[in-house]
Amino acid sequence: MRKNKEKGITLIALIVIIIILIILAGIVINMAINNNGIIGRTQEAKFKTMMGQYRDEVDLYVSWQITETMNSDTTHINSGEPLKTAIEQEVTSDIEVSDITILIEEIINQIKEQAKEYVVVYKGEIYYVSDNRIKNNEIQEKWCKEIGIKILKIETPEGIEVKNGDYELVKGVYLCTPKLDKGFISDRTRYLDVTESGNLTPGNWIDKKPSENWYDYKNRNWANIIVEDGGTENYYVWIPRYCFKLLPGERTDVKFIDCNNNYKDENGVETLWLGENGLEAMGYQVPEAFTFNGKEIPGYWAMKYTASDITTPTTINYDMSVNKGVITLKNITQNTTITNNNKIVKYTVALNGNVVEQITEVDNIASKQINLTGIKKGNNAINITGLNEAGEVVGSMTKTYAPAIVNKPDTSGFNQDTTFYVTYDDDGKEHSTIPLSSGSVPEYWYDYGESRWANIVTRNDGQETYYTWIPRYSYTLDQKNERSTVSFISGTSKEVANGYTIPEAFTFNGKELTGFWAMKYTAGDEYAPKFDTEVVATNNSISTKGITGTMVQTGQKYKYYINGEYKVEKQTAEENFEYDKLSSNQKYTILVEIRDTSDELVGTIVKQISTIDANKPELIGFNKENTYYVLYDDDGNETIGDKIENDASNMPSGWYDYSKSKWANIVVKADGKTTYYTWIPRYEFKITNSQHKQPVSGRTEVRFIEKTSTNVDIGYEIPEAFTFNGKELTGFWAMKYTAGD
C-alpha cells in the first residue's frame, strides 16, 4: 500500500511568492499614485478647481476695479512676489517692480501659502509662474494650460545677481555681494561697468540686472555705482567684508569673509574664524568699519568722489513739460567749462531706467526737442546723461514727472444723461458729446499735474452750464513772491503740512468734502433758444425735424449723436435725421453738435425721449356706416377713404405717422353735416423757462405716453383732457370743424 506524501510550501517557493506580491503591490501603488491613477486624478481635479476659483476671484476684483475707477485699463493691477523676481530677471520688462503695489491676498482672499509661489496677477490677469524649483512644477504647468491659465516662465539665473549682501560665489570668489536693497533711489542710481581700457561707463539702473562685467573681484574689478542728485554725481565703490593679515615685506593678505568672519575658498572649503586653526588664531583682523551700531555688516559703499560742485550750476540741465501723456524735453545745456576730458560727444535719454534715445549730433543740442511717450501711471523718472569720448559720465540730470493725485470727481448729483464730459484738443477746441451715463470716461479728461482740470457741462432747455471740479487741497501764501503753493489732499483728511491751510469751502454743513463743483458760467439765452429741433419717437426710431434757433447760420455743420455715439453729419439746418433700429421702450439722449467753418463749437441741442409709439386711434363709438378714413398727400390734398371698422382692422396704409406729424383723421357724414375729427394720443408736455418769460418765442416739449400710464418725466405733466370721469384715456378725438348746411 502506497503512503500519501504530505504537501507544503518550500522556503524557496515562499520567497518567490513574496517577491511576486511585492512587485504586484508596487505596480498597483504606482498605478494609483501616478498622474493617470486614482490619486493622481484626484490631485489634478483638486488643483484645477483651486486655480479656477483663484481665476474667478481675480476676474471679480478686476471688474470691481474697472467699475470703481471707471477705467478699463488693467495694466496697473499687478501682484505677487514671484512677479518681482520675473522682472528682476528680465522675464518681463514692460512693467517695473514699483508697479507691483497690490498684495496677492487683497485679490485672492484665501490663497494657500504654497500657491503664493506660483500664482501672480499680471496686468489684471492670473498667471501660473513656472519655476523648476516648485514641487510638481511640470505637471501643474500642464494642468494650467488645460484650463486656459497663462504661464510665466522663470529660468534659474546665471552670472552676477544683485543680492542683499549674501555671501556667495561670484566669478570664482566667495564674497558678500553688493547690497543695494536699501539706501539708494533706484531711478537715480546706476551700475558703472568697466571697459577693456579701464574706463567706467554707465550701465543699467539698479532696479534691473547688471551686466556681466559690472564687477570681478578675482581680477580686481570692484563694483561701482553712480548716484545722481539734481545734477551732482556721486561715485561709490563696494567694499565687501574682509579680514587681513600683515605679511613680511610690507605685504597684506586679504580674505573676503561672511558676517560670522568665516571664509570659503573658490572650491567651497571653509575656514572658520574661531578655533585652534581659525583665522583669528592665524593673526587675521577685521577692520572696525564692518561693525556699525553694534551690528556686523556685509560691507559698505565707500564714496570715491563727487563730480560737480553744488554751489555752481549743474553740469547738465533741460526744460521739461507734460501734455496728454507726452513728456517734452528741450533746451538741453552743458553748464561747465568744456575741456578735452569733459567734452560731451553723446547724450542718452532715458525714461524710467530705459534708454529710449541716443543723440550724437550735439552741436545744436539746445535747439533739439525730444518727445517721450509710453509714460506709466505714477511717478516717471527722466534722465539725460552726457558722455565723453571714453564713454565716461560728464554730467547727468534726472527729473521726475509726478502726476498730481487728487480726489476723484464726484458726478453723482448730476443727471447722468444730460451732463457731458468736457475736453479740449491741442487747438483749444471743445469736445463734449460723451454723457456721464455712457460709462466711458474720455482719455485725458483731466490731469491736475498738467493743470488740466476736470470739466463737465449740463444741458437743459437750451441752457448750458459749465462746472470745474475743485479737489480738496491745502495752500500756503508766499507774500514775498506774491504767489501761493497748493498741495492736494487725499480723502477728507485734515492733516496739512506746517504753514498750510485748508479753504473753508471744503467744509459744508459740518461735513468735510473731498471736493466740489464750481460753476464756471452759463451759456445760452434764457429768452430764446440758440438752437432747437423737434424730436418724435416711434417704437424703434427717433426722428429730428431740422434745426431752428436764433444762431442758425449758413455754413454751419450739424453732428448727430445718440447716447454719446456719433451717427452722421448734416450740412444744412433744414435736413431731417432718423435714428433707426433702436430698442423699444427705452429712453435715449439725443445730442446735435453745431460747429462753424473753423470747427469751433457754436452750440448744442440735447433732447431725451423714449421709443414709444403714439397710442393707436380707438374707433369704438363711431357709426361705421357713416364714418370714413381721411388721408392727405404731401401737398395737403384730401382723399376720403373707405368706411371704418370699429377695430380699425381695415385702416389704409399711411393713414397716420405721428413721428412725421401725420395725424390720424376721420370724417362723419350724417344728417346733412360733415364733421372732421383728429386723434390726439395721450402725451406729456413741458413748457420751457423761456416760454414763461416770453411766450412769443416760447417752446413746448411734447412726448407720447404708452397706454394710460401716469408716469411722467421730471418737469413734464399730462393734460387734464386725458382724464374723463375719473378714467385715464389712451387718447381722444378732437373735433376739427363741421361742414354742412
Secondary structure, 3 states (H helix, E strand, C coil): CCCCCCCCCCHHHHHHHHHHHHHHHHHHHHHHHCCCCHHHHHHHHHHHHHHHHHHHHHHHHHHHHHHHHCCCCCCCCCECHHHHHHHHCCCCCCCCHHHCCECHHHHCCCCCCHHHHCEEEECCEEEEEEECCCCCHHHHHHHHHHCCCEEEEECCCCCCCCECCCEEEECCEEEECCECCCCCCHHHEEEEEECCCCCEEEEEECCCCCCCCCCEHHHCECCEEEEEECCEEEEEEEEECEEEEEECCCEEEEEECCCCCCEECCCCCEECCCCCCCCCCCCCECCHHHEECCEECCEEEEEEEEECCCCCCCCEEEEEEEECCEEEEEEEEECCCCCCCCCCCEEEEEECCEEEEEECCCCCHHHCCEEECCCCCCCEEEEEEEECCCCCEEEEEEEEECCCCCCCCCCCCCCCCCEEEEEECCCCCEECCCEHHHCCCCCCCCEHHHCECCEEEEEECCEEEEEEEEECEEEEEECCCCEEEEEECCCCCCCCCCCCECCHHHEECCEECCEEEEEEEEECCCCCCCCECCEEECCCCEEEECCECCCCCCCCEEEEEECCEEEEEECCCCCEEEECCCCCCCEEEEEEEEECCCCCEEEEEEEEEECCCCCCCCCCCCCCCCEEEEEECCCCCEEEEEECCCCCCCCCCCCCEHHHCECCEEEEEECCEEEEEEEEECEEEEECHHHHHCHHHCCEEEEECCCCCCCCCCCCECCHHHEECCEECCEEEEEEEEEEC
